[in-house]
Amino acid sequence: MNEESLQKEEQTNSALEVAKEKTRDHAKALWQIISKHSNSNRFSEETKVKPASPETFTFKSRGFLSVLSIIPYFLALLFITSFFWDFNGMYWEAYGYTLSFEGLLKILSVSGLIGFLTNWLAITMLFKPAQKRPLLGHGLIPAQKDRIAFRMAQAVSEDLINPEIIKQKINESGIIGQYREQGTRYIKGIIDDPEFRYDLKRWVVQYVDEMIADPEIRGALAEKIILEIEESIEEKSFEKVALKAYSYIKGQEMQHIIEEALARVPTSVESGLNKMDSLLDQLPAKLDKHSEAIENIVTNLLHKLINQLDVHALVEDNLRGYDEQHISNIIKNATNEQLHYIQYLGAVLGMIGGLVIWEPILSSVFLGIMTMMVLVVDTLLLRVQH
């Protein structure tokens, strides 16, 4: 390839780059026209109410937790009182059986406080220390942050959210068809606007005029067309002869013939703009006619996108990115009230254990009767509810 050919090719490429840049600018202008005439509310879904957080487990009496929270302080007061008075010398005798009350306060208070403190310590050790300490060690949840992240990601990706479940929900919801219908109404709302049609026609004329009016761009387009024609008839001798004959009869180079044809394009476009109204009128009907094909295409694209989604990696990476305290807070905030119940019920169970230590036989009989009564009442209430 000689120097003149190289220079000509550079000029052509340069003109085509200018044409691309102008096309991008006009595309932005077209989007501005669409945005100007569109009404975002037409395509928006009805505002969805954010799902309410599930109610935490509570007893019928809302003050039950408040009552339980008093128990540790009450037990501490009993423990202090036991040093000054603890049913000293008091007992009860019946049918030859002697029941001594001395030391009962200390037994109940110590057993209850041990039950409360052991539960409190166990729950605290789940979350603290958040950072590893030389003597105090590391909280169970912070220490196992990476393992928790992996297990949670595995549970989410295998049982809760995975590509098959997502695709199933998309198919069952019919959301693609709903959006296609909304999209059709949205497009119809825009193209029915007379001002939009006027702006669109003006944009078409400006774009064609600006592209064809530039001699360099027009020449580059002509060369591109000639190249495409030559490649398409490269192995067809008859077509080659016919093309050269036409150029000879016209008495012009093919380059000039195509450039002249391109120069007449703006006039042809302007005269044919009236047909645009008919095309725009037919567009919604054509979209409805091919609705099934459109929905299939969108569904296939979504399925391809979903298959590339690694839910496990996504969840695990996000959880690993949290610090130890944040992971602890997530779990604690979801179970905080229940953890308090566990602590305070530990005090109650400790007191019950103290009663067994104080008087094993009577306490065991009493606890057995109470347990049976609770089970019977619970069963009856369950049947009434159903």
C-alpha positions as CSV (number, residue, x, y, z in Angstrom):
1,M,0.0,0.0,0.0
2,N,1.5,3.3,-1.1
3,E,1.8,6.5,0.9
4,E,-1.2,8.1,-0.9
5,S,-3.4,5.1,0.0
6,L,-2.3,5.2,3.6
7,Q,-3.0,8.9,3.9
8,K,-6.5,8.4,2.3
9,E,-7.2,5.6,4.8
10,E,-6.2,7.7,7.7
11,Q,-8.5,10.5,6.5
12,T,-11.4,8.0,6.2
13,N,-10.8,6.6,9.6
14,S,-10.5,10.1,11.1
15,A,-13.8,11.2,9.4
16,L,-15.5,8.0,10.7
17,E,-14.4,8.8,14.3
18,V,-15.8,12.3,13.9
19,A,-19.1,10.7,12.7
20,K,-19.1,8.4,15.7
21,E,-18.5,11.3,18.1
22,K,-21.4,13.2,16.6
23,T,-23.6,10.2,16.7
24,R,-22.9,9.9,20.5
25,D,-23.7,13.5,21.0
26,H,-27.0,13.1,19.0
27,A,-27.8,10.0,21.0
28,K,-27.5,12.1,24.2
29,A,-29.8,14.7,22.7
30,L,-32.3,12.0,21.8
31,W,-32.3,10.7,25.4
32,Q,-32.9,14.2,26.6
33,I,-35.9,14.5,24.4
34,I,-37.3,11.1,25.7
35,S,-36.6,12.2,29.3
36,K,-38.3,15.5,28.7
37,H,-41.5,14.0,27.5
38,S,-41.6,10.9,29.7
39,N,-43.5,10.8,33.0
40,S,-41.6,8.6,35.4
41,N,-44.8,7.8,37.4
42,R,-46.2,5.9,34.4
43,F,-43.7,3.2,34.7
44,S,-43.2,3.1,38.4
45,E,-44.9,0.4,40.5
46,E,-47.2,1.2,43.3
47,T,-45.2,2.0,46.4
48,K,-44.6,-1.2,48.2
49,V,-45.0,-1.2,52.0
50,K,-41.8,-2.2,53.6
51,P,-42.3,-5.6,55.4
52,A,-42.7,-5.1,59.1
53,S,-40.2,-6.8,61.4
54,P,-41.6,-10.1,62.8
55,E,-42.8,-9.7,66.4
56,T,-40.5,-11.0,69.0
57,F,-41.7,-13.7,71.3
58,T,-43.5,-12.1,74.3
59,F,-45.6,-13.5,77.1
60,K,-49.2,-12.4,77.4
61,S,-48.2,-10.0,80.2
62,R,-45.9,-7.3,78.8
63,G,-44.6,-6.6,82.3
64,F,-43.4,-10.2,82.8
65,L,-39.8,-9.4,81.7
66,S,-39.8,-6.4,84.0
67,V,-40.9,-8.6,86.9
68,L,-38.2,-11.1,86.1
69,S,-35.5,-8.4,86.0
70,I,-36.2,-7.7,89.6
71,I,-35.4,-11.2,90.7
72,P,-31.5,-10.9,90.7
73,Y,-31.7,-7.8,93.0
74,F,-34.2,-9.5,95.2
75,L,-32.0,-12.6,95.6
76,A,-29.0,-10.3,96.3
77,L,-31.1,-8.7,99.1
78,L,-32.0,-12.1,100.5
79,F,-28.4,-13.2,100.5
80,I,-27.4,-10.1,102.5
81,T,-30.3,-10.6,104.9
82,S,-29.4,-14.2,105.5
83,F,-26.2,-13.0,107.3
84,F,-28.4,-11.3,109.9
85,W,-31.5,-13.5,110.0
86,D,-32.3,-16.7,108.3
87,F,-35.3,-18.3,110.0
88,N,-33.1,-18.9,113.0
89,G,-34.4,-21.9,115.0
90,M,-37.7,-22.0,113.1
91,Y,-39.2,-25.3,112.1
92,W,-42.5,-26.9,111.3
93,E,-43.6,-30.3,112.7
94,A,-46.5,-32.4,111.6
95,Y,-47.3,-36.1,111.8
96,G,-43.9,-36.8,113.2
97,Y,-42.2,-35.1,110.3
98,T,-40.0,-32.0,111.1
99,L,-39.4,-29.4,108.4
100,S,-36.6,-27.0,109.4
101,F,-36.6,-23.5,107.8
102,E,-33.2,-22.4,109.1
103,G,-30.8,-21.5,106.4
104,L,-33.5,-21.4,103.7
105,L,-32.8,-17.8,102.7
106,K,-29.1,-18.5,102.0
107,I,-29.9,-21.7,100.1
108,L,-32.5,-20.0,97.8
109,S,-30.5,-16.8,97.3
110,V,-27.2,-18.5,96.5
111,S,-28.8,-21.1,94.2
112,G,-30.8,-18.4,92.4
113,L,-27.8,-16.1,92.0
114,I,-25.7,-19.0,90.7
115,G,-28.4,-19.9,88.1
116,F,-28.6,-16.2,87.0
117,L,-24.8,-15.6,86.9
118,T,-24.0,-18.8,85.1
119,N,-26.5,-18.0,82.4
120,W,-25.3,-14.4,82.2
121,L,-21.7,-15.5,81.9
122,A,-22.5,-18.0,79.2
123,I,-24.4,-15.4,77.1
124,T,-21.7,-12.8,77.7
125,M,-19.0,-15.2,76.5
126,L,-20.9,-15.6,73.2
127,F,-20.2,-12.0,72.3
128,K,-17.4,-10.7,74.5
129,P,-14.5,-10.0,74.4
130,A,-15.0,-8.8,70.8
131,Q,-11.2,-8.6,70.4
132,K,-9.0,-11.4,71.7
133,R,-7.5,-10.8,75.1
134,P,-4.4,-12.5,76.7
135,L,-6.3,-13.9,79.7
136,L,-10.0,-13.4,79.0
137,G,-9.8,-15.1,75.6
138,H,-12.2,-14.3,72.7
139,G,-16.0,-14.3,72.5
140,L,-17.3,-17.4,70.7
141,I,-19.1,-15.5,67.9
142,P,-16.3,-13.0,67.2
143,A,-13.7,-15.8,67.3
144,Q,-15.8,-17.9,64.8
145,K,-16.6,-14.9,62.5
146,D,-15.3,-16.5,59.3
147,R,-16.9,-19.9,60.0
148,I,-20.2,-18.2,60.8
149,A,-19.9,-16.2,57.6
150,F,-19.3,-19.4,55.6
151,R,-22.2,-21.3,57.2
152,M,-24.6,-18.5,56.9
153,A,-23.7,-18.0,53.2
154,Q,-24.0,-21.7,52.7
155,A,-27.5,-21.8,54.3
156,V,-28.6,-18.8,52.3
157,S,-27.3,-20.0,48.9
158,E,-28.5,-23.6,49.3
159,D,-31.8,-23.2,51.1
160,L,-33.0,-19.6,50.9
161,I,-31.8,-17.9,47.8
162,N,-30.2,-19.7,44.8
163,P,-30.5,-19.3,41.0
164,E,-33.2,-22.0,40.7
165,I,-35.4,-20.4,43.4
166,I,-35.0,-17.0,41.9
167,K,-35.9,-18.2,38.4
168,Q,-38.9,-20.1,39.8
169,K,-40.2,-17.0,41.7
170,I,-39.7,-14.9,38.5
171,N,-41.7,-17.4,36.5
172,E,-44.5,-17.7,39.1
173,S,-44.9,-14.0,39.7
174,G,-45.4,-13.2,36.0
175,I,-43.5,-10.0,36.7
176,I,-41.8,-9.9,33.2
177,G,-45.2,-9.8,31.6
178,Q,-46.4,-7.1,34.0
179,Y,-43.3,-4.9,33.2
180,R,-43.8,-5.5,29.5
181,E,-47.3,-4.3,29.7
182,Q,-46.2,-1.3,31.7
183,G,-43.4,-0.6,29.3
184,T,-45.9,-0.6,26.3
185,R,-48.1,1.8,28.1
186,Y,-45.1,4.0,29.0
187,I,-44.0,4.1,25.4
188,K,-47.5,4.8,24.1
189,G,-47.8,7.7,26.6
190,I,-44.6,9.2,25.1
191,I,-45.2,8.7,21.4
192,D,-48.8,10.0,21.6
193,D,-47.5,13.4,22.7
194,P,-47.5,15.7,19.7
195,E,-44.6,17.7,21.1
196,F,-42.5,14.6,21.4
197,R,-43.2,13.7,17.7
198,Y,-42.3,17.2,16.7
199,D,-39.0,17.1,18.7
200,L,-38.2,13.6,17.3
201,K,-38.7,14.7,13.7
202,R,-36.6,17.8,14.2
203,W,-33.9,15.6,15.8
204,V,-33.9,13.2,12.8
205,V,-33.5,16.1,10.4
206,Q,-30.7,17.7,12.4
207,Y,-28.8,14.5,12.7
208,V,-29.0,13.6,9.0
209,D,-28.2,17.1,7.9
210,E,-25.2,17.4,10.2
211,M,-23.8,14.0,9.2
212,I,-24.3,14.4,5.4
213,A,-23.4,18.1,5.3
214,D,-19.8,17.4,6.3
215,P,-17.9,16.6,3.0
216,E,-15.3,14.5,4.9
217,I,-17.9,12.4,6.6
218,R,-19.9,12.0,3.4
219,G,-16.8,10.9,1.5
220,A,-15.9,8.4,4.3
221,L,-19.4,6.9,4.2
222,A,-19.2,6.6,0.5
223,E,-15.9,4.8,0.7
224,K,-17.2,2.5,3.4
225,I,-20.2,1.7,1.2
226,I,-18.0,1.0,-1.8
227,L,-15.8,-1.3,0.2
228,E,-18.9,-3.2,1.5
229,I,-20.2,-3.6,-2.1
230,E,-16.8,-4.8,-3.4
231,E,-16.5,-7.4,-0.6
232,S,-20.0,-8.6,-1.2
233,I,-19.5,-9.1,-5.0
234,E,-15.8,-10.1,-4.8
235,E,-16.5,-13.6,-6.3
236,K,-19.3,-12.5,-8.6
237,S,-17.9,-11.5,-11.9
238,F,-21.2,-10.5,-13.5
239,E,-22.0,-8.1,-10.8
240,K,-18.5,-6.6,-11.1
241,V,-19.0,-6.0,-14.8
242,A,-22.4,-4.5,-14.3
243,L,-21.1,-2.1,-11.6
244,K,-18.3,-0.9,-13.8
245,A,-20.7,-0.5,-16.8
246,Y,-23.0,1.6,-14.7
247,S,-20.1,3.8,-13.6
248,Y,-19.0,4.1,-17.2
249,I,-22.5,5.0,-18.5
250,K,-22.9,7.7,-15.8
251,G,-19.5,9.0,-16.7
252,Q,-18.5,9.3,-13.0
253,E,-16.5,7.4,-10.5
254,M,-18.6,5.3,-8.2
255,Q,-17.3,7.4,-5.3
256,H,-19.0,10.5,-6.7
257,I,-22.2,8.6,-7.6
258,I,-22.6,7.5,-4.0
259,E,-21.7,10.9,-2.5
260,E,-24.4,12.5,-4.7
261,A,-26.9,10.0,-3.5
262,L,-26.0,10.6,0.1
263,A,-26.3,14.4,-0.5
264,R,-30.0,13.8,-1.5
265,V,-30.7,11.8,1.7
266,P,-31.8,14.8,3.9
267,T,-34.4,15.9,1.3
268,S,-35.7,12.4,1.1
269,V,-35.8,12.1,4.9
270,E,-37.7,15.4,5.3
271,S,-40.3,14.3,2.7
272,G,-40.8,11.0,4.4
273,L,-41.2,12.3,7.9
274,N,-45.0,12.1,7.6
275,K,-44.7,8.3,7.5
276,M,-43.1,8.5,10.9
277,D,-46.5,9.2,12.5
278,S,-47.9,6.1,11.1
279,L,-44.9,4.0,12.3
280,L,-45.2,5.4,15.8
281,D,-49.0,4.7,15.8
282,Q,-48.3,1.1,14.9
283,L,-45.5,0.6,17.5
284,P,-47.6,-0.3,20.6
285,A,-49.7,-2.8,18.5
286,K,-46.5,-4.4,17.2
287,L,-45.1,-4.7,20.7
288,D,-48.3,-6.4,21.8
289,K,-48.2,-8.7,18.8
290,H,-44.7,-9.9,19.7
291,S,-45.2,-9.8,23.4
292,E,-44.5,-13.5,23.9
293,A,-41.2,-13.2,22.0
294,I,-40.2,-10.2,24.0
295,E,-41.0,-11.9,27.3
296,N,-39.0,-15.0,26.2
297,I,-36.0,-12.9,25.3
298,V,-36.1,-11.0,28.6
299,T,-36.6,-14.2,30.6
300,N,-33.6,-15.8,28.9
301,L,-31.4,-12.8,29.5
302,L,-32.4,-12.8,33.2
303,H,-31.7,-16.5,33.5
304,K,-28.3,-16.0,32.0
305,L,-27.6,-13.2,34.5
306,I,-28.9,-15.2,37.4
307,N,-26.8,-18.2,36.5
308,Q,-23.7,-16.0,36.8
309,L,-24.7,-14.8,40.2
310,D,-22.7,-16.5,43.0
311,V,-25.0,-16.0,46.0
312,H,-22.7,-17.9,48.4
313,A,-19.7,-15.7,47.5
314,L,-21.8,-12.5,47.7
315,V,-23.1,-13.3,51.2
316,E,-19.9,-14.6,52.5
317,D,-17.8,-11.7,51.3
318,N,-20.2,-9.2,52.8
319,L,-20.2,-10.9,56.1
320,R,-16.5,-11.3,56.2
321,G,-16.3,-7.6,55.5
322,Y,-18.0,-6.8,58.9
323,D,-15.9,-6.5,62.0
324,E,-16.4,-8.9,64.9
325,Q,-18.5,-6.4,66.9
326,H,-20.9,-5.9,63.9
327,I,-21.5,-9.7,63.5
328,S,-22.2,-9.9,67.3
329,N,-24.6,-7.0,67.1
330,I,-26.6,-8.6,64.2
331,I,-27.2,-11.8,66.3
332,K,-27.7,-9.9,69.5
333,N,-30.3,-7.5,68.1
334,A,-32.3,-10.4,66.7
335,T,-32.3,-12.3,70.0
336,N,-31.8,-9.6,72.7
337,E,-35.1,-10.0,74.6
338,Q,-34.9,-13.8,74.5
339,L,-31.4,-13.7,76.0
340,H,-32.7,-11.6,78.9
341,Y,-35.4,-14.1,79.5
342,I,-32.8,-16.9,79.6
343,Q,-30.7,-15.0,82.2
344,Y,-33.6,-14.2,84.5
345,L,-35.2,-17.7,84.1
346,G,-31.8,-19.0,85.2
347,A,-32.4,-17.3,88.5
348,V,-35.8,-18.9,88.8
349,L,-34.5,-22.3,88.0
350,G,-31.7,-21.8,90.5
351,M,-34.2,-21.1,93.2
352,I,-36.1,-24.2,92.3
353,G,-32.9,-26.2,92.6
354,G,-32.3,-24.6,96.0
355,L,-35.7,-25.9,97.1
356,V,-34.7,-29.4,96.1
357,I,-31.5,-29.0,98.0
358,W,-33.3,-27.8,101.1
359,E,-36.0,-30.5,101.1
360,P,-35.6,-33.1,98.3
361,I,-38.7,-35.2,98.8
362,L,-41.3,-32.6,99.3
363,S,-39.9,-30.3,96.7
364,S,-39.7,-33.1,94.1
365,V,-43.3,-34.0,94.8
366,F,-44.5,-30.4,94.6
367,L,-42.5,-29.8,91.4
368,G,-43.9,-32.9,89.8
369,I,-47.5,-31.9,90.6
370,M,-46.9,-28.4,89.3
371,T,-45.3,-29.7,86.1
372,M,-48.2,-32.0,85.4
373,M,-50.7,-29.1,86.0
374,V,-48.8,-26.9,83.5
375,L,-48.8,-29.6,80.8
376,V,-52.5,-30.2,81.2
377,V,-53.4,-26.6,81.1
378,D,-51.1,-26.0,78.1
379,T,-52.7,-28.9,76.2
380,L,-56.3,-27.7,76.9
381,L,-55.4,-24.1,75.8
382,L,-53.8,-25.5,72.6
383,R,-57.0,-27.4,71.8
384,V,-59.2,-24.3,72.4
385,Q,-57.0,-22.2,70.1
386,H,-57.4,-24.7,67.3
